Amino acid sequence: MRIIIIILFVFVIVTFSAQDAHFSQYYNAPLLQNPANAGAFNGDMRAVSNFRNQWSSVESPYKTFGLSLESQLLKYKWPNNYLGLGLSFLNDKAGDLSMGSTQTALTVSSILALSPDLTMTVGIQPIFVQYSVDLTNAQTSSQYNGVYLDPSLSIGESNINNSFSFFDVGAGVTFNYSRGESNIAAHDMFIVNVGFAFQHLNRSELQFSTLDSWYPKIVAHGISNIGLRYSKLSMMPSYLIMLQGPQTEITAGSMVRLFFKEASRFTGNISESALLFGAHYRWSDAVIASAGIHIGEYYLQLSYDINISPLRRSSKYRGGFEITFKYTNPEMFGVGSAASLDPKFM
């Protein structure tokens, strides 16, 4: 196998056998993190857009774009549970050969009351996945004509699959405990959310040139809101643990939320406003600095990975830029209705 093709397929094997595309703001990519997150939010509809640009300081960057839409069904029809429904899209490209994947997922969940303060959500997520690579810019020794490298010549590889597609399946569960109020008078809201997901249940086959299987992935995650009583501050610690084949990723940290505008308590409108700032640490890889603003239905957060891995010699500590934009439609459909299940989510 020629050197460029060797490098290409080593990258393919490492990428496929290691970890999927992901975001440093994992808590802002709910359907990518866990199918059980579908519908687990305060409001009637939620849209989340994520963009990540990584390693642009080293070579051709990784670019990842995600978009998800969610809604809730039968919330005011069933006494102790309702359904969540989500549709998500993910596109991930890397390098001069634009190698990566496009994923479209439909997510269905059920939110169930275990007690007045505790809810459990279970979800399942079938995904259509397409992997592709553009060999237009590939260069191999087969293109050397004896004098110079001629891009018009064949790269000499006929057994490469430029693209392939398949269906994948993931499932998960979350538990959400909440009590207290989020307003200027008390501001003692306490929320704890923990979840577990198991993705790539069917171990789909990956076949650019040789046959391989996608490693199953186990995800454990948690996030909390700890309101500091009689203040305008709350702490939002979170963690993410992902195990996939030989690879392990551990990220933990906290955001601080400075609350400066109270939400409407009677009309159902979501008009709460706050500033957020904080940092997370991805084990042996990066420190992630973040800042965001929440105004009513709109939420914007920026983050930057400060690379501290051995690659820092080349990256000069520059990792990746990430931005999240979120819109949550107020709970207009349920104003004036009584729901026995009305949990408070992050």
Buried (B, 14 or more C-beta within 10 A) or exposed (E): EBEBBEEBBEBBBEBBBBBBBBBBBBBBBBBBBBBBBBBBBBBBBBBBBBBBBBBBBBEBBBBBBBBBBBBBEEBBEBEEBBBBBBBBBBBBBBBEBBBBBBBBBBBBBBBBBEEEBBBBBBBBBBBEBBBBBBBEEBBBEBBEEEEEEEEEEEBEBEEBEEEBEBEBBBBBBBBBBBEBBBBBEEBBBBBBBBBBBBBBBBEBEBEBBEEBBBBBBBBBBBBBBBBBEEEBEBBBBBBBBBBBBEEBBBBBBBBBBBBEEBBEEEEBBBEBBBBBBBBBBBEEBBBBBBBBBBBBBEBBBBBBBBBBEEBBEEBEBBBBBBBBBBBBBBBEBBEEEEBEBBBBBB
